[in-house]
Amino acid sequence: MAENTKKKIAIVLKGYPRLSETFIAQEILALEQRGWPLDIWSLRHPTDPSIHPMHKAIKSPVFYLPEYLYQAPFRVLAGAFWALRQPGFAKLIKTFWRDYKREPTANRIRRLGQAMVIGRELSPSVVHLHVHFLHTPGSVVYYTAILTNRQWTFSAHAKDIWTTPEWEKREKIKSAAWGVTCTQQGAEYLNSLTDGDDKVTLVYHGLDLSRFPDAPKKRADRDGSDASNPVRIMSVGRAVTKKGFDDLIKALAALPKNLHWQFVHVGGGELLAALKQQARNNGIDKRIIFMGPKNQTDIITLLREADMFVLPSKQAKSGDQDGLPNVLMEAATQKLAIIASNFAGIPEFIRDGKEGVLTPPSDWGNLSNAINMLARDPARRHKLGTAAYKRLRSEFSMDGGIDIMEDKFQQLFSAKPYDSH
């Protein structure tokens, strides 16, 4: 690897680039534009059919680890032989063995191998590691930090907070210099694991509003009474349990026969085929368009054409759940009326009856009633959409969160850690 005279932060992610993680791309691009030299390391190669315009704007170099160790035996062996000679190797093996006894899986071994590879291949100019997600990527960075004697920090989001074993979260948080997370609920929970040493700070993702066009000056006054001009309902998200799209299909099927509507879903996901079958079984498949993954430009166009946005998030059986989905804020940029679950970090942005309508998670009957009432009331949709837009601009813009991140990095490396500052 070519050496860089500037000190760098290595940003480590599970997969890069990902359409579903534009909030991470937004943060990387903002830090880069403020002059912070970065390297990006990904545990997986991209799988999405397209990328977001922000990914094209990011100039930092990207490096990929072997997703499975057998795919790159020479890199793994070189990493292992290199690791044997490092002062941190004994502590790494002791830590790994303690973890492996509690979770004896191939995935745990893979994390160790990836840590040895990245440890060997990191540029000497990388002085700090920052990881997105506490689960698998967090383990790789935790082990790498031990092996290379580097500090590390983390951004926790949703699934990693609620599905990682408690013992693992405690030990990682203790090892890290600090962490941030995107909801008050998540911050309070993670800090409850620190024995009074509050290491985790609330940092809302927010949005870079310059990336979005002005909201439409006027929306159609559709009220569901005209079969030729139905109310347009929209949602964006992966077809996974925690998004609650199965509840949404039930809610749509229960709508009154005299309400004319059309629903558009954007996103891929493992449950997409099941959702399509559920729509067919309920006889509403002709009113639903499953568009699959779309780029940001297409999504914004759809948001501008819609009448309401619905996201009925809930907790999956695995414990996985949303934090504060960025897509709700994206809908708010277009002054779109929002119906969502009163769950996780959502009420931190959408307050029931003020910026949108909140319904109990997994309550498809209540959800159906909320959709029915809002579909028939264009004036209320306008009022809620405008309020969400105002709250977004005043309290959930991106710059405040990036200021916090930058300040925390500056504190780690004293006043001016980087040559570019």
C-alpha positions in Angstrom: 0.0 0.0 0.0 1.1 3.5 -0.8 2.0 5.5 2.4 0.2 8.7 3.2 2.0 11.4 5.1 -1.3 12.5 6.7 -2.7 10.7 9.7 -5.9 8.9 8.8 -9.0 7.3 10.4 -10.0 3.9 9.0 -13.8 3.6 8.7 -14.8 0.0 8.9 -18.2 -1.3 7.7 -19.9 -4.6 7.0 -20.7 -3.8 3.4 -19.8 -0.8 1.2 -21.5 0.8 -0.7 -25.0 0.0 0.4 -28.2 1.8 -0.7 -29.8 1.0 2.6 -27.0 2.8 4.5 -27.0 6.2 3.0 -26.7 7.6 6.5 -23.2 6.2 6.7 -22.2 7.5 3.3 -23.5 10.9 4.3 -21.3 10.9 7.4 -18.2 9.8 5.5 -18.7 12.4 2.8 -19.2 15.2 5.3 -16.1 14.3 7.3 -14.2 14.0 4.0 -15.4 17.4 2.9 -14.2 18.9 6.2 -10.7 17.7 5.5 -10.5 14.5 7.5 -8.3 11.9 5.6 -10.1 8.5 5.6 -9.6 5.0 4.4 -12.7 2.8 4.0 -12.6 -0.9 4.9 -15.5 -3.2 4.1 -16.0 -6.8 5.2 -18.1 -7.5 2.1 -18.2 -6.5 -1.5 -21.3 -4.6 -2.7 -24.4 -6.5 -3.8 -26.8 -3.7 -4.7 -27.5 -3.2 -8.4 -26.8 0.6 -8.2 -25.2 3.1 -5.9 -26.2 6.4 -4.3 -24.8 9.7 -5.8 -23.1 10.3 -2.4 -21.0 7.1 -2.9 -19.8 8.5 -6.3 -18.8 11.8 -4.5 -16.7 10.0 -1.8 -13.0 10.1 -2.8 -11.5 8.1 0.1 -9.9 4.8 -1.0 -11.9 1.6 -0.4 -10.4 -1.7 0.6 -12.2 -5.1 0.9 -11.4 -7.9 3.3 -12.0 -11.5 2.4 -15.7 -12.2 3.3 -14.7 -15.8 3.9 -11.2 -16.8 4.8 -10.9 -19.6 2.3 -11.4 -17.1 -0.5 -8.1 -15.5 0.1 -5.8 -18.1 1.8 -2.6 -16.2 1.0 -3.8 -12.9 2.5 -5.0 -14.8 5.6 -1.8 -16.7 6.0 0.3 -13.6 5.5 -1.9 -11.8 8.1 -1.5 -14.7 10.6 2.3 -14.9 10.3 2.5 -11.1 10.6 0.2 -11.2 13.7 2.4 -13.8 15.4 5.2 -11.2 15.6 3.1 -8.4 17.0 3.3 -7.4 20.7 -0.5 -7.5 20.9 -0.8 -11.1 19.6 -0.9 -12.8 23.1 -3.6 -10.4 24.3 -5.6 -10.9 21.1 -5.5 -14.7 21.4 -6.5 -14.5 25.0 -9.4 -12.2 24.2 -10.5 -14.3 21.2 -10.4 -17.6 23.1 -12.6 -16.1 25.9 -15.1 -14.9 23.3 -15.0 -18.2 21.3 -15.8 -20.2 24.4 -19.0 -18.2 24.8 -19.8 -18.2 21.1 -18.1 -21.2 19.4 -18.9 -20.4 15.8 -17.2 -20.2 12.4 -18.2 -16.5 12.3 -16.1 -15.8 15.4 -13.0 -17.5 13.8 -13.7 -15.4 10.6 -13.6 -12.2 12.6 -10.2 -13.2 14.0 -8.8 -13.9 10.5 -10.2 -10.6 9.1 -8.6 -8.7 12.0 -5.2 -10.2 11.2 -5.6 -9.3 7.5 -6.6 -5.7 8.2 -4.0 -5.4 10.9 -1.2 -6.3 8.5 -2.6 -4.3 5.5 -3.5 -1.0 7.3 -1.5 1.9 6.1 1.0 3.2 8.8 -0.8 6.5 8.4 -3.9 5.1 10.0 -3.8 6.1 13.6 -7.4 5.4 14.6 -10.2 2.9 13.8 -13.9 3.8 13.7 -16.5 1.1 13.0 -20.1 1.2 12.1 -22.2 -1.4 13.9 -21.1 -3.2 17.2 -21.8 -6.7 16.1 -19.6 -8.4 13.4 -17.7 -5.3 12.2 -17.3 -4.3 15.8 -15.6 -7.6 16.6 -13.1 -7.2 13.7 -12.2 -3.7 14.8 -12.0 -4.7 18.5 -9.5 -7.5 17.7 -7.6 -5.3 15.3 -7.2 -2.6 17.9 -5.8 -5.1 20.4 -3.4 -6.5 17.8 -2.1 -3.2 16.5 -2.4 -1.1 19.7 -4.7 1.5 18.1 -7.6 3.3 19.7 -11.1 2.6 18.3 -14.5 4.1 18.4 -17.9 3.0 17.2 -21.3 4.1 15.8 -24.1 1.8 16.9 -27.3 1.8 15.0 -30.2 -0.7 15.5 -29.7 -4.4 14.9 -26.3 -4.4 16.4 -27.7 -2.8 19.6 -30.5 -5.2 20.1 -29.2 -8.6 18.9 -25.6 -8.6 20.1 -25.1 -10.5 23.4 -25.0 -8.3 26.4 -21.6 -9.6 27.6 -20.1 -8.7 24.2 -21.5 -5.2 24.2 -20.2 -4.5 27.7 -16.7 -5.6 26.8 -16.6 -3.8 23.5 -17.9 -0.5 25.0 -15.3 -0.8 27.8 -12.5 -1.3 25.3 -13.6 1.6 23.0 -12.6 5.2 23.6 -16.2 6.3 23.0 -19.3 5.5 20.9 -22.2 7.2 19.4 -25.7 6.0 18.5 -28.7 7.5 16.7 -31.6 7.3 19.2 -32.0 8.4 22.8 -33.4 4.9 23.5 -30.2 3.3 22.2 -27.9 5.7 24.0 -29.6 5.2 27.4 -29.5 1.4 27.0 -25.9 1.2 25.9 -24.9 3.6 28.7 -26.7 1.3 31.2 -24.0 -1.3 30.3 -21.1 1.0 31.3 -21.4 0.9 35.1 -21.9 4.7 35.2 -19.2 5.6 32.8 -21.3 7.1 30.0 -19.3 6.5 26.9 -22.1 6.6 24.4 -23.4 9.9 23.0 -26.6 10.5 21.2 -25.9 11.7 17.6 -28.9 11.8 15.3 -28.0 11.1 11.7 -29.9 14.0 10.4 -30.0 14.9 6.8 -27.9 17.0 4.5 -30.9 19.0 3.2 -28.9 20.3 0.3 -29.2 16.9 -1.3 -32.9 17.2 -1.6 -35.1 19.4 -3.8 -37.5 21.8 -2.3 -40.8 20.2 -1.3 -43.7 20.5 -3.8 -45.5 23.8 -3.5 -48.8 22.1 -3.7 -50.0 18.5 -3.6 -53.0 16.9 -5.2 -56.1 16.9 -3.0 -56.8 13.2 -3.5 -59.3 11.9 -1.0 -59.8 8.3 -2.2 -63.2 9.0 -3.7 -62.1 8.8 -7.3 -61.3 5.4 -8.7 -59.4 6.9 -11.6 -57.2 9.0 -9.2 -56.5 6.9 -6.1 -54.7 8.0 -3.0 -51.0 7.2 -3.4 -49.5 5.4 -0.4 -45.7 4.7 -0.3 -43.1 3.0 1.8 -39.4 2.4 1.4 -37.4 -0.3 3.2 -36.0 -3.8 3.0 -38.5 -6.5 3.1 -37.5 -7.8 6.5 -39.6 -8.6 9.6 -38.7 -5.5 11.6 -40.1 -3.2 8.9 -43.6 -4.6 9.5 -44.7 -4.7 5.9 -46.7 -7.9 6.5 -48.8 -5.8 8.9 -49.1 -3.1 6.3 -50.5 -5.6 3.7 -53.1 -6.7 6.3 -54.0 -3.1 7.0 -54.4 -2.3 3.3 -56.6 -5.4 2.8 -58.9 -4.2 5.6 -59.4 -0.7 4.1 -63.1 0.1 3.2 -64.2 -0.9 -0.2 -65.2 2.7 -1.1 -61.6 4.0 -0.5 -59.6 4.0 -3.7 -55.8 3.7 -3.1 -52.6 2.5 -4.6 -49.5 1.4 -2.7 -45.9 1.5 -3.9 -43.1 -0.3 -2.1 -39.4 0.4 -2.8 -36.8 -2.0 -1.6 -35.4 -5.5 -1.9 -35.2 -8.1 0.9 -35.6 -11.7 1.9 -39.4 -11.4 2.5 -40.3 -9.7 -0.8 -41.7 -12.9 -2.4 -43.7 -13.6 0.7 -45.2 -10.1 0.7 -46.2 -10.4 -3.0 -47.9 -13.7 -2.2 -49.7 -12.2 0.8 -51.0 -9.4 -1.4 -52.3 -12.0 -3.9 -53.9 -14.0 -1.2 -55.7 -10.9 0.1 -56.9 -10.0 -3.4 -55.1 -6.6 -3.4 -52.1 -7.4 -5.6 -53.5 -5.3 -8.5 -53.3 -2.2 -6.3 -49.7 -2.7 -5.1 -46.5 -2.1 -7.1 -43.3 -3.7 -5.7 -40.6 -1.7 -7.4 -37.5 -3.4 -5.8 -34.4 -1.3 -4.9 -34.2 2.1 -6.5 -31.6 4.9 -6.4 -32.1 8.1 -4.5 -33.3 10.1 -7.5 -36.1 7.7 -8.2 -37.1 7.6 -4.6 -37.3 11.3 -4.3 -39.5 11.4 -7.4 -41.9 8.9 -5.9 -42.0 10.8 -2.6 -43.0 13.9 -4.4 -45.8 12.1 -6.2 -47.1 10.3 -3.1 -49.9 11.4 -0.7 -48.7 9.6 2.4 -45.7 7.6 3.7 -46.2 4.5 5.9 -43.6 2.6 7.9 -45.0 0.2 10.5 -41.8 -0.8 12.2 -41.8 -3.5 14.9 -39.4 -5.8 16.8 -38.5 -9.1 15.1 -38.4 -12.3 17.1 -34.5 -12.1 17.0 -34.7 -8.8 18.8 -33.8 -6.8 15.8 -35.5 -3.5 15.4 -35.1 -0.1 13.8 -33.5 2.9 15.4 -34.8 6.1 13.7 -35.1 5.2 10.0 -33.6 7.9 7.8 -36.3 7.3 5.3 -38.8 9.0 7.6 -36.7 12.2 7.5 -36.4 11.8 3.7 -40.2 11.7 3.4 -40.3 14.8 5.6 -38.1 16.7 3.1 -41.0 16.6 0.7 -43.6 17.6 3.3 -45.1 14.1 2.9 -47.7 13.1 5.6 -46.2 10.2 7.7 -47.8 7.2 9.5 -45.4 5.1 11.5 -45.1 3.0 14.6 -44.9 4.4 18.1 -41.8 2.4 18.6 -38.0 2.5 19.0 -36.5 6.0 18.0 -39.4 7.0 15.8 -41.3 9.1 18.4 -38.1 11.1 18.9 -38.8 12.7 15.5 -42.5 12.1 14.8 -44.8 13.1 17.6 -48.2 11.7 17.3 -50.7 14.2 16.0 -48.0 16.9 15.4 -45.6 15.7 12.8 -47.4 12.5 11.8 -49.6 9.7 13.0 -48.2 7.0 15.3 -49.8 3.6 15.8 -48.9 0.7 18.1 -46.4 -1.7 16.5 -48.0 -5.0 15.1 -51.5 -3.5 15.4 -52.6 -3.7 11.8 -56.2 -2.8 12.7 -55.2 0.5 14.2 -52.9 1.1 11.3 -55.7 0.4 8.8 -57.9 2.9 10.5 -55.1 5.6 10.5 -54.5 5.1 6.8 -58.2 5.3 6.1 -58.7 8.5 8.1 -55.6 10.3 6.6 -56.4 9.1 3.1 -59.7 11.0 3.2 -58.3 14.2 4.7 -55.9 16.1 2.3 -55.9 19.2 4.6 -54.6 17.2 7.6 -52.0 15.5 5.4 -50.7 19.0 4.4 -50.6 20.1 8.0 -48.7 17.1 9.3 -46.3 17.1 6.3 -45.5 20.8 6.8 -44.9 20.2 10.6 -42.6 17.3 10.0 -40.6 19.4 7.5 -40.2 22.3 10.0 -39.1 19.9 12.7 -36.6 18.3 10.4 -35.0 21.6 9.4 -34.9 22.9 13.0 -33.7 19.8 14.9 -32.6 17.0 12.6 -30.2 18.6 10.0 -26.9 16.8 9.4 -24.5 19.5 10.5 -25.2 19.3 14.2 -24.3 15.6 14.3 -21.2 16.0 12.2 -20.1 18.8 14.5 -20.3 16.4 17.5 -18.4 13.6 15.6 -15.7 16.0 14.5 -15.3 17.5 18.0 -15.0 14.0 19.5 -12.3 13.0 17.0 -10.4 16.3 17.7 -10.5 15.5 21.4 -8.9 12.1 20.8 -6.0 13.6 18.9 -5.7 16.9 20.7 -6.3 20.3 19.1 -5.1 19.6 15.5 -4.4 15.9 14.9 -4.3 16.1 11.2 -2.0 17.8 8.7 -5.1 19.0 6.8 -6.5 20.8 9.9 
